[in-house]
Amino acid sequence: MEFTREISPIEGAGEASETERPQVFDWRRSFANAFRDPDDLLDLLQLPKVLREPARRAAKLFPLVVPLSYARRIRPGDRHDPLLRQVLPLSEEFHDAPRFNADPVDDGAARVAPGLLQKYAGRALMIAAGACAVHCRYCFRRHYPYGEEPRRLDDWQPAFDVLRADDSIREVLLSGGDPLVLSDGRLGALLGELESIPHLTRVRIHSRLPIVLPDRVTDGLIQLLRGSRLQPIMVVHANHPQEIADDCAEALLALVAGGIPTLNQAVLLRGVNDSVDALAGLSESLVNLGVMPYYLHQLDRVRGAAHFEVPEQRGRELIEQLHARLPGYAVPRYVREEPGAVGKTPLL
């Protein structure tokens, strides 16, 4: 079944130059045409009507957004598909659970300027965009007040001032939302300001787009990152080997072949990847493309996502099983983020 939608403007996407317009238009169109109505997604996947009303209700808490590329990797008719579970709104999102809250990693306390968070020594994080190409139901920033953060380049001046004033900061992380929803022009302008700060040496981009919207990985994007004086590092987010297929695999290969060091961080999720076969398959799929498994995160306890939590003891058992099956470089570090800690807390 095919669905067509009107192409709508994308927040923060900016204008494309004549040289980049053909490729940029493709990913913009993919973004604009993403599924936003649960009924459309369930129709495509031939799923039972009983899922419709809960999905509609939960989508009012946190809207559904799923690109067609990602939807095509979901097995039709399988309501337990591990990719579907990551994106389909469920009635469980209404359940209040102890110790689950709207800001589980204390982003609010780390905000040192509009759009700028600093939790760890030597690096700072910019909320570069408030939009994302997919809404993962376990997202730890699903309640984040993106409307309060900068949108225009001029609005970032207080953040740049903080970065210039602290020469201990060597690395800036671009996060969100997802920084790759920015056009190459807007991303390049942001990078240009960071490049003008002498003590910065690296820029790390945390993005789900190479996984869920692979046509965002264009020659122009790779050239932009390679042309920066800052060492670029790409951190992608895949949770299951079924995600690493077709155009997603091609996008990851393009990043690696383009000389961009590329790492993956996953989240341990019940019903998605809480088995050694799933985690081993994910690591091998990534390593075979030159992408290094980096972190396996214990779920951040964000309100609405308690049904995804896996006990830490089970996580430790899975990591031990991975060590018995895979070479050491293919085993991610099992960690949890704790507010106020000096870095990620190892759980094994």
LOPA-146676 format. One record per residue (C-alpha): residue in three letters; residue number from 1; x, y, z. Coordinates in steps of 0.2 Angstrom, whole numbers, plus 5000, padded with zeros to 4 digits. Layout:
# LOPA-146676
<resn=ALA	resi=NUM	px=X	py=Y	pz=Z>
...
This chain:
# LOPA-146676
<resn=MET	resi=1	px=5000	py=5000	pz=5000>
<resn=GLU	resi=2	px=5007	py=5017	pz=4995>
<resn=PHE	resi=3	px=5004	py=5033	pz=5004>
<resn=THR	resi=4	px=5007	py=5051	pz=4998>
<resn=ARG	resi=5	px=5007	py=5067	pz=5008>
<resn=GLU	resi=6	px=5009	py=5085	pz=5005>
<resn=ILE	resi=7	px=5027	py=5091	pz=5008>
<resn=SER	resi=8	px=5028	py=5102	pz=5023>
<resn=PRO	resi=9	px=5042	py=5114	pz=5029>
<resn=ILE	resi=10	px=5054	py=5106	pz=5041>
<resn=GLU	resi=11	px=5059	py=5115	pz=5056>
<resn=GLY	resi=12	px=5077	py=5121	pz=5055>
<resn=ALA	resi=13	px=5080	py=5113	pz=5038>
<resn=GLY	resi=14	px=5085	py=5130	pz=5030>
<resn=GLU	resi=15	px=5087	py=5132	pz=5011>
<resn=ALA	resi=16	px=5097	py=5121	pz=5000>
<resn=SER	resi=17	px=5110	py=5128	pz=4988>
<resn=GLU	resi=18	px=5109	py=5125	pz=4970>
<resn=THR	resi=19	px=5123	py=5112	pz=4971>
<resn=GLU	resi=20	px=5115	py=5102	pz=4985>
<resn=ARG	resi=21	px=5097	py=5104	pz=4980>
<resn=PRO	resi=22	px=5094	py=5087	pz=4972>
<resn=GLN	resi=23	px=5100	py=5076	pz=4986>
<resn=VAL	resi=24	px=5094	py=5087	pz=5000>
<resn=PHE	resi=25	px=5076	py=5088	pz=4992>
<resn=ASP	resi=26	px=5076	py=5069	pz=4993>
<resn=TRP	resi=27	px=5079	py=5067	pz=5011>
<resn=ARG	resi=28	px=5068	py=5082	pz=5015>
<resn=ARG	resi=29	px=5054	py=5074	pz=5005>
<resn=SER	resi=30	px=5057	py=5057	pz=5015>
<resn=PHE	resi=31	px=5056	py=5067	pz=5031>
<resn=ALA	resi=32	px=5040	py=5076	pz=5026>
<resn=ASN	resi=33	px=5032	py=5060	pz=5020>
<resn=ALA	resi=34	px=5035	py=5051	pz=5036>
<resn=PHE	resi=35	px=5020	py=5042	pz=5044>
<resn=ARG	resi=36	px=5012	py=5053	pz=5057>
<resn=ASP	resi=37	px=4995	py=5045	pz=5058>
<resn=PRO	resi=38	px=4995	py=5028	pz=5067>
<resn=ASP	resi=39	px=4981	py=5022	pz=5056>
<resn=ASP	resi=40	px=4992	py=5024	pz=5041>
<resn=LEU	resi=41	px=5006	py=5014	pz=5048>
<resn=LEU	resi=42	px=4995	py=5000	pz=5055>
<resn=ASP	resi=43	px=4987	py=4999	pz=5037>
<resn=LEU	resi=44	px=5003	py=4997	pz=5029>
<resn=LEU	resi=45	px=5009	py=4984	pz=5041>
<resn=GLN	resi=46	px=4992	py=4974	pz=5040>
<resn=LEU	resi=47	px=4990	py=4975	pz=5059>
<resn=PRO	resi=48	px=4974	py=4972	pz=5069>
<resn=LYS	resi=49	px=4961	py=4985	pz=5072>
<resn=VAL	resi=50	px=4963	py=4982	pz=5091>
<resn=LEU	resi=51	px=4979	py=4992	pz=5091>
<resn=ARG	resi=52	px=4972	py=5008	pz=5083>
<resn=GLU	resi=53	px=4963	py=5016	pz=5098>
<resn=PRO	resi=54	px=4977	py=5014	pz=5110>
<resn=ALA	resi=55	px=4990	py=5020	pz=5097>
<resn=ARG	resi=56	px=4979	py=5036	pz=5093>
<resn=ARG	resi=57	px=4978	py=5040	pz=5112>
<resn=ALA	resi=58	px=4996	py=5037	pz=5116>
<resn=ALA	resi=59	px=5001	py=5048	pz=5100>
<resn=LYS	resi=60	px=4993	py=5062	pz=5109>
<resn=LEU	resi=61	px=5005	py=5061	pz=5123>
<resn=PHE	resi=62	px=5020	py=5060	pz=5111>
<resn=PRO	resi=63	px=5017	py=5060	pz=5092>
<resn=LEU	resi=64	px=5021	py=5046	pz=5080>
<resn=VAL	resi=65	px=5034	py=5049	pz=5067>
<resn=VAL	resi=66	px=5041	py=5035	pz=5057>
<resn=PRO	resi=67	px=5050	py=5037	pz=5040>
<resn=LEU	resi=68	px=5044	py=5025	pz=5026>
<resn=SER	resi=69	px=5062	py=5017	pz=5025>
<resn=TYR	resi=70	px=5061	py=5012	pz=5043>
<resn=ALA	resi=71	px=5043	py=5006	pz=5041>
<resn=ARG	resi=72	px=5048	py=4995	pz=5027>
<resn=ARG	resi=73	px=5060	py=4985	pz=5038>
<resn=ILE	resi=74	px=5046	py=4981	pz=5050>
<resn=ARG	resi=75	px=5038	py=4963	pz=5047>
<resn=PRO	resi=76	px=5020	py=4965	pz=5041>
<resn=GLY	resi=77	px=5007	py=4957	pz=5052>
<resn=ASP	resi=78	px=5019	py=4955	pz=5067>
<resn=ARG	resi=79	px=5013	py=4965	pz=5081>
<resn=HIS	resi=80	px=5028	py=4960	pz=5091>
<resn=ASP	resi=81	px=5041	py=4965	pz=5078>
<resn=PRO	resi=82	px=5056	py=4973	pz=5087>
<resn=LEU	resi=83	px=5056	py=4988	pz=5076>
<resn=LEU	resi=84	px=5038	py=4991	pz=5077>
<resn=ARG	resi=85	px=5039	py=4990	pz=5096>
<resn=GLN	resi=86	px=5051	py=5005	pz=5096>
<resn=VAL	resi=87	px=5040	py=5017	pz=5087>
<resn=LEU	resi=88	px=5021	py=5011	pz=5089>
<resn=PRO	resi=89	px=5012	py=5021	pz=5103>
<resn=LEU	resi=90	px=5005	py=5010	pz=5116>
<resn=SER	resi=91	px=4993	py=5011	pz=5131>
<resn=GLU	resi=92	px=5007	py=5007	pz=5143>
<resn=GLU	resi=93	px=5013	py=5025	pz=5140>
<resn=PHE	resi=94	px=5000	py=5031	pz=5152>
<resn=HIS	resi=95	px=5006	py=5020	pz=5166>
<resn=ASP	resi=96	px=5014	py=5030	pz=5180>
<resn=ALA	resi=97	px=5029	py=5020	pz=5187>
<resn=PRO	resi=98	px=5039	py=5025	pz=5203>
<resn=ARG	resi=99	px=5056	py=5034	pz=5199>
<resn=PHE	resi=100	px=5051	py=5037	pz=5181>
<resn=ASN	resi=101	px=5050	py=5056	pz=5177>
<resn=ALA	resi=102	px=5050	py=5069	pz=5164>
<resn=ASP	resi=103	px=5069	py=5073	pz=5165>
<resn=PRO	resi=104	px=5078	py=5057	pz=5170>
<resn=VAL	resi=105	px=5095	py=5062	pz=5167>
<resn=ASP	resi=106	px=5093	py=5080	pz=5174>
<resn=ASP	resi=107	px=5096	py=5089	pz=5158>
<resn=GLY	resi=108	px=5088	py=5105	pz=5166>
<resn=ALA	resi=109	px=5102	py=5106	pz=5180>
<resn=ALA	resi=110	px=5115	py=5104	pz=5166>
<resn=ARG	resi=111	px=5109	py=5119	pz=5156>
<resn=VAL	resi=112	px=5123	py=5132	pz=5156>
<resn=ALA	resi=113	px=5116	py=5143	pz=5142>
<resn=PRO	resi=114	px=5101	py=5142	pz=5130>
<resn=GLY	resi=115	px=5104	py=5126	pz=5121>
<resn=LEU	resi=116	px=5120	py=5121	pz=5129>
<resn=LEU	resi=117	px=5122	py=5108	pz=5142>
<resn=GLN	resi=118	px=5138	py=5103	pz=5152>
<resn=LYS	resi=119	px=5138	py=5087	pz=5162>
<resn=TYR	resi=120	px=5156	py=5081	pz=5160>
<resn=ALA	resi=121	px=5173	py=5089	pz=5160>
<resn=GLY	resi=122	px=5181	py=5093	pz=5143>
<resn=ARG	resi=123	px=5165	py=5093	pz=5133>
<resn=ALA	resi=124	px=5148	py=5101	pz=5131>
<resn=LEU	resi=125	px=5132	py=5097	pz=5122>
<resn=MET	resi=126	px=5122	py=5108	pz=5111>
<resn=ILE	resi=127	px=5103	py=5105	pz=5108>
<resn=ALA	resi=128	px=5106	py=5109	pz=5089>
<resn=ALA	resi=129	px=5088	py=5105	pz=5084>
<resn=GLY	resi=130	px=5071	py=5101	pz=5092>
<resn=ALA	resi=131	px=5065	py=5090	pz=5078>
<resn=CYS	resi=132	px=5069	py=5071	pz=5074>
<resn=ALA	resi=133	px=5065	py=5060	pz=5060>
<resn=VAL	resi=134	px=5058	py=5046	pz=5071>
<resn=HIS	resi=135	px=5050	py=5047	pz=5088>
<resn=CYS	resi=136	px=5056	py=5032	pz=5098>
<resn=ARG	resi=137	px=5044	py=5028	pz=5112>
<resn=TYR	resi=138	px=5058	py=5026	pz=5125>
<resn=CYS	resi=139	px=5066	py=5043	pz=5121>
<resn=PHE	resi=140	px=5073	py=5051	pz=5136>
<resn=ARG	resi=141	px=5070	py=5068	pz=5130>
<resn=ARG	resi=142	px=5052	py=5065	pz=5125>
<resn=HIS	resi=143	px=5046	py=5078	pz=5137>
<resn=TYR	resi=144	px=5061	py=5091	pz=5134>
<resn=PRO	resi=145	px=5056	py=5109	pz=5132>
<resn=TYR	resi=146	px=5063	py=5111	pz=5114>
<resn=GLY	resi=147	px=5053	py=5127	pz=5112>
<resn=GLU	resi=148	px=5064	py=5136	pz=5124>
<resn=GLU	resi=149	px=5080	py=5133	pz=5114>
<resn=PRO	resi=150	px=5088	py=5143	pz=5100>
<resn=ARG	resi=151	px=5082	py=5142	pz=5083>
<resn=ARG	resi=152	px=5092	py=5155	pz=5073>
<resn=LEU	resi=153	px=5111	py=5156	pz=5073>
<resn=ASP	resi=154	px=5111	py=5173	pz=5082>
<resn=ASP	resi=155	px=5101	py=5165	pz=5096>
<resn=TRP	resi=156	px=5116	py=5154	pz=5099>
<resn=GLN	resi=157	px=5128	py=5168	pz=5104>
<resn=PRO	resi=158	px=5126	py=5165	pz=5123>
<resn=ALA	resi=159	px=5131	py=5147	pz=5121>
<resn=PHE	resi=160	px=5146	py=5152	pz=5110>
<resn=ASP	resi=161	px=5151	py=5164	pz=5123>
<resn=VAL	resi=162	px=5151	py=5151	pz=5136>
<resn=LEU	resi=163	px=5162	py=5139	pz=5125>
<resn=ARG	resi=164	px=5174	py=5153	pz=5121>
<resn=ALA	resi=165	px=5177	py=5157	pz=5139>
<resn=ASP	resi=166	px=5181	py=5139	pz=5144>
<resn=ASP	resi=167	px=5197	py=5133	pz=5136>
<resn=SER	resi=168	px=5195	py=5116	pz=5145>
<resn=ILE	resi=169	px=5182	py=5112	pz=5133>
<resn=ARG	resi=170	px=5189	py=5102	pz=5118>
<resn=GLU	resi=171	px=5174	py=5093	pz=5111>
<resn=VAL	resi=172	px=5156	py=5099	pz=5107>
<resn=LEU	resi=173	px=5142	py=5086	pz=5105>
<resn=LEU	resi=174	px=5128	py=5091	pz=5093>
<resn=SER	resi=175	px=5112	py=5082	pz=5099>
<resn=GLY	resi=176	px=5093	py=5086	pz=5100>
<resn=GLY	resi=177	px=5081	py=5081	pz=5094>
<resn=ASP	resi=178	px=5093	py=5077	pz=5080>
<resn=PRO	resi=179	px=5106	py=5088	pz=5072>
<resn=LEU	resi=180	px=5105	py=5080	pz=5055>
<resn=VAL	resi=181	px=5087	py=5087	pz=5052>
<resn=LEU	resi=182	px=5097	py=5104	pz=5049>
<resn=SER	resi=183	px=5101	py=5107	pz=5031>
<resn=ASP	resi=184	px=5119	py=5106	pz=5026>
<resn=GLY	resi=185	px=5119	py=5125	pz=5025>
<resn=ARG	resi=186	px=5113	py=5128	pz=5043>
<resn=LEU	resi=187	px=5124	py=5114	pz=5050>
<resn=GLY	resi=188	px=5139	py=5121	pz=5041>
<resn=ALA	resi=189	px=5135	py=5138	pz=5049>
<resn=LEU	resi=190	px=5135	py=5130	pz=5066>
<resn=LEU	resi=191	px=5151	py=5121	pz=5063>
<resn=GLY	resi=192	px=5159	py=5137	pz=5057>
<resn=GLU	resi=193	px=5155	py=5146	pz=5073>
<resn=LEU	resi=194	px=5163	py=5131	pz=5083>
<resn=GLU	resi=195	px=5178	py=5131	pz=5071>
<resn=SER	resi=196	px=5181	py=5149	pz=5076>
<resn=ILE	resi=197	px=5184	py=5144	pz=5094>
<resn=PRO	resi=198	px=5203	py=5139	pz=5095>
<resn=HIS	resi=199	px=5203	py=5127	pz=5109>
<resn=LEU	resi=200	px=5189	py=5116	pz=5101>
<resn=THR	resi=201	px=5196	py=5101	pz=5092>
<resn=ARG	resi=202	px=5182	py=5088	pz=5090>
<resn=VAL	resi=203	px=5164	py=5089	pz=5085>
<resn=ARG	resi=204	px=5153	py=5073	pz=5089>
<resn=ILE	resi=205	px=5136	py=5071	pz=5081>
<resn=HIS	resi=206	px=5123	py=5060	pz=5089>
<resn=SER	resi=207	px=5110	py=5056	pz=5076>
<resn=ARG	resi=208	px=5097	py=5042	pz=5073>
<resn=LEU	resi=209	px=5095	py=5048	pz=5055>
<resn=PRO	resi=210	px=5108	py=5037	pz=5046>
<resn=ILE	resi=211	px=5097	py=5022	pz=5054>
<resn=VAL	resi=212	px=5080	py=5028	pz=5051>
<resn=LEU	resi=213	px=5081	py=5041	pz=5036>
<resn=PRO	resi=214	px=5097	py=5035	pz=5027>
<resn=ASP	resi=215	px=5095	py=5046	pz=5012>
<resn=ARG	resi=216	px=5101	py=5060	pz=5024>
<resn=VAL	resi=217	px=5119	py=5054	pz=5022>
<resn=THR	resi=218	px=5124	py=5063	pz=5006>
<resn=ASP	resi=219	px=5140	py=5066	pz=4998>
<resn=GLY	resi=220	px=5137	py=5084	pz=5003>
<resn=LEU	resi=221	px=5135	py=5080	pz=5021>
<resn=ILE	resi=222	px=5151	py=5069	pz=5021>
<resn=GLN	resi=223	px=5161	py=5083	pz=5012>
<resn=LEU	resi=224	px=5155	py=5096	pz=5025>
<resn=LEU	resi=225	px=5161	py=5085	pz=5039>
<resn=ARG	resi=226	px=5177	py=5081	pz=5031>
<resn=GLY	resi=227	px=5181	py=5099	pz=5027>
<resn=SER	resi=228	px=5179	py=5105	pz=5045>
<resn=ARG	resi=229	px=5195	py=5108	pz=5055>
<resn=LEU	resi=230	px=5187	py=5099	pz=5069>
<resn=GLN	resi=231	px=5188	py=5081	pz=5069>
<resn=PRO	resi=232	px=5171	py=5074	pz=5066>
<resn=ILE	resi=233	px=5164	py=5059	pz=5075>
<resn=MET	resi=234	px=5147	py=5051	pz=5071>
<resn=VAL	resi=235	px=5137	py=5042	pz=5084>
<resn=VAL	resi=236	px=5122	py=5033	pz=5077>
<resn=HIS	resi=237	px=5108	py=5024	pz=5087>
<resn=ALA	resi=238	px=5103	py=5006	pz=5081>
<resn=ASN	resi=239	px=5095	py=4994	pz=5093>
<resn=HIS	resi=240	px=5092	py=4978	pz=5083>
<resn=PRO	resi=241	px=5101	py=4970	pz=5068>
<resn=GLN	resi=242	px=5085	py=4971	pz=5058>
<resn=GLU	resi=243	px=5088	py=4990	pz=5057>
<resn=ILE	resi=244	px=5105	py=4987	pz=5048>
<resn=ALA	resi=245	px=5099	py=4983	pz=5031>
<resn=ASP	resi=246	px=5097	py=4990	pz=5013>
<resn=ASP	resi=247	px=5099	py=5009	pz=5012>
<resn=CYS	resi=248	px=5103	py=5010	pz=5031>
<resn=ALA	resi=249	px=5118	py=4998	pz=5028>
<resn=GLU	resi=250	px=5123	py=5009	pz=5012>
<resn=ALA	resi=251	px=5122	py=5025	pz=5023>
<resn=LEU	resi=252	px=5134	py=5018	pz=5036>
<resn=LEU	resi=253	px=5146	py=5011	pz=5023>
<resn=ALA	resi=254	px=5146	py=5029	pz=5015>
<resn=LEU	resi=255	px=5151	py=5037	pz=5032>
<resn=VAL	resi=256	px=5164	py=5024	pz=5035>
<resn=ALA	resi=257	px=5171	py=5025	pz=5018>
<resn=GLY	resi=258	px=5171	py=5044	pz=5019>
<resn=GLY	resi=259	px=5183	py=5044	pz=5033>
<resn=ILE	resi=260	px=5170	py=5048	pz=5047>
<resn=PRO	resi=261	px=5174	py=5038	pz=5063>
<resn=THR	resi=262	px=5157	py=5030	pz=5066>
<resn=LEU	resi=263	px=5151	py=5022	pz=5083>
<resn=ASN	resi=264	px=5134	py=5015	pz=5088>
<resn=GLN	resi=265	px=5125	py=5017	pz=5105>
<resn=ALA	resi=266	px=5110	py=5006	pz=5109>
<resn=VAL	resi=267	px=5098	py=5005	pz=5123>
<resn=LEU	resi=268	px=5093	py=4989	pz=5131>
<resn=LEU	resi=269	px=5074	py=4987	pz=5128>
<resn=ARG	resi=270	px=5062	py=4974	pz=5133>
<resn=GLY	resi=271	px=5054	py=4965	pz=5119>
<resn=VAL	resi=272	px=5067	py=4973	pz=5107>
<resn=ASN	resi=273	px=5085	py=4967	pz=5110>
<resn=ASP	resi=274	px=5085	py=4958	pz=5127>
<resn=SER	resi=275	px=5092	py=4942	pz=5120>
<resn=VAL	resi=276	px=5110	py=4938	pz=5116>
<resn=ASP	resi=277	px=5105	py=4933	pz=5098>
<resn=ALA	resi=278	px=5098	py=4951	pz=5095>
<resn=LEU	resi=279	px=5113	py=4960	pz=5103>
<resn=ALA	resi=280	px=5126	py=4949	pz=5095>
<resn=GLY	resi=281	px=5118	py=4951	pz=5078>
<resn=LEU	resi=282	px=5118	py=4969	pz=5080>
<resn=SER	resi=283	px=5136	py=4970	pz=5085>
<resn=GLU	resi=284	px=5141	py=4959	pz=5070>
<resn=SER	resi=285	px=5130	py=4969	pz=5058>
<resn=LEU	resi=286	px=5139	py=4985	pz=5063>
<resn=VAL	resi=287	px=5157	py=4978	pz=5064>
<resn=ASN	resi=288	px=5155	py=4971	pz=5047>
<resn=LEU	resi=289	px=5151	py=4988	pz=5040>
<resn=GLY	resi=290	px=5166	py=4996	pz=5050>
<resn=VAL	resi=291	px=5154	py=5004	pz=5064>
<resn=MET	resi=292	px=5160	py=5001	pz=5081>
<resn=PRO	resi=293	px=5148	py=4996	pz=5095>
<resn=TYR	resi=294	px=5151	py=5009	pz=5108>
<resn=TYR	resi=295	px=5138	py=5009	pz=5122>
<resn=LEU	resi=296	px=5123	py=4998	pz=5127>
<resn=HIS	resi=297	px=5113	py=5010	pz=5139>
<resn=GLN	resi=298	px=5102	py=5004	pz=5153>
<resn=LEU	resi=299	px=5085	py=5013	pz=5150>
<resn=ASP	resi=300	px=5084	py=5031	pz=5156>
<resn=ARG	resi=301	px=5069	py=5031	pz=5167>
<resn=VAL	resi=302	px=5058	py=5043	pz=5157>
<resn=ARG	resi=303	px=5040	py=5044	pz=5161>
<resn=GLY	resi=304	px=5030	py=5034	pz=5149>
<resn=ALA	resi=305	px=5043	py=5021	pz=5145>
<resn=ALA	resi=306	px=5043	py=5009	pz=5160>
<resn=HIS	resi=307	px=5037	py=4995	pz=5149>
<resn=PHE	resi=308	px=5054	py=4995	pz=5140>
<resn=GLU	resi=309	px=5065	py=4992	pz=5156>
<resn=VAL	resi=310	px=5076	py=4977	pz=5157>
<resn=PRO	resi=311	px=5083	py=4972	pz=5175>
<resn=GLU	resi=312	px=5101	py=4977	pz=5176>
<resn=GLN	resi=313	px=5105	py=4959	pz=5181>
<resn=ARG	resi=314	px=5098	py=4953	pz=5165>
<resn=GLY	resi=315	px=5109	py=4966	pz=5156>
<resn=ARG	resi=316	px=5125	py=4960	pz=5165>
<resn=GLU	resi=317	px=5121	py=4942	pz=5160>
<resn=LEU	resi=318	px=5119	py=4947	pz=5142>
<resn=ILE	resi=319	px=5135	py=4956	pz=5141>
<resn=GLU	resi=320	px=5144	py=4941	pz=5149>
<resn=GLN	resi=321	px=5136	py=4930	pz=5135>
<resn=LEU	resi=322	px=5142	py=4943	pz=5122>
<resn=HIS	resi=323	px=5160	py=4941	pz=5128>
<resn=ALA	resi=324	px=5159	py=4922	pz=5126>
<resn=ARG	resi=325	px=5153	py=4924	pz=5108>
<resn=LEU	resi=326	px=5161	py=4940	pz=5101>
<resn=PRO	resi=327	px=5179	py=4947	pz=5100>
<resn=GLY	resi=328	px=5181	py=4961	pz=5113>
<resn=TYR	resi=329	px=5180	py=4975	pz=5101>
<resn=ALA	resi=330	px=5162	py=4970	pz=5096>
<resn=VAL	resi=331	px=5155	py=4970	pz=5114>
<resn=PRO	resi=332	px=5148	py=4987	pz=5119>
<resn=ARG	resi=333	px=5151	py=4995	pz=5136>
<resn=TYR	resi=334	px=5135	py=4992	pz=5147>
<resn=VAL	resi=335	px=5132	py=5009	pz=5156>
<resn=ARG	resi=336	px=5119	py=5020	pz=5164>
<resn=GLU	resi=337	px=5118	py=5039	pz=5165>
<resn=GLU	resi=338	px=5117	py=5045	pz=5183>
<resn=PRO	resi=339	px=5114	py=5064	pz=5186>
<resn=GLY	resi=340	px=5129	py=5072	pz=5194>
<resn=ALA	resi=341	px=5141	py=5058	pz=5189>
<resn=VAL	resi=342	px=5158	py=5063	pz=5181>
<resn=GLY	resi=343	px=5154	py=5051	pz=5166>
<resn=LYS	resi=344	px=5143	py=5036	pz=5161>
<resn=THR	resi=345	px=5142	py=5023	pz=5175>
<resn=PRO	resi=346	px=5149	py=5006	pz=5170>
<resn=LEU	resi=347	px=5137	py=4992	pz=5175>
<resn=LEU	resi=348	px=5149	py=4977	pz=5173>
